[in-house]
Amino acid sequence: MRVTSKGQVTIPRNVRQQLGIFPQSEVEFVVEGNTVILRTVTGETSRGKKLVETLRGRATVRMTTDEIMALTRGER
């Protein structure tokens, strides 16, 4: 298996099936010495969940959904 110029490799089908890796699955690489471990990320530790938890409660402006939608649409 070769690594592309972008640092990409193809995970063989049998490995994806064994690990339950599907399109849009999140995986992580763990380096232990000269060994790299590929594992799926569980829902509790997913990147998206970490981001939401980091940002939760940081907003400084209180707006309703209608106000936000009007702002994104360029309405006044």
ChimeraX attribute file (.defattr): number of C-alpha atoms within 10 A of each C-alpha:
attribute: neighborCount
match mode: 1-to-1
recipient: residues
	/A:1	7
	/A:2	8
	/A:3	9
	/A:4	9
	/A:5	7
	/A:6	6
	/A:7	7
	/A:8	9
	/A:9	11
	/A:10	10
	/A:11	12
	/A:12	9
	/A:13	10
	/A:14	9
	/A:15	10
	/A:16	14
	/A:17	11
	/A:18	8
	/A:19	12
	/A:20	11
	/A:21	17
	/A:22	9
	/A:23	6
	/A:24	6
	/A:25	11
	/A:26	16
	/A:27	14
	/A:28	13
	/A:29	12
	/A:30	11
	/A:31	10
	/A:32	8
	/A:33	6
	/A:34	5
	/A:35	9
	/A:36	11
	/A:37	9
	/A:38	13
	/A:39	14
	/A:40	15
	/A:41	15
	/A:42	11
	/A:43	11
	/A:44	9
	/A:45	10
	/A:46	15
	/A:47	14
	/A:48	12
	/A:49	11
	/A:50	13
	/A:51	10
	/A:52	10
	/A:53	9
	/A:54	10
	/A:55	9
	/A:56	9
	/A:57	8
	/A:58	7
	/A:59	8
	/A:60	6
	/A:61	6
	/A:62	8
	/A:63	10
	/A:64	9
	/A:65	9
	/A:66	9
	/A:67	13
	/A:68	13
	/A:69	12
	/A:70	12
	/A:71	11
	/A:72	9
	/A:73	9
	/A:74	8
	/A:75	9
	/A:76	6
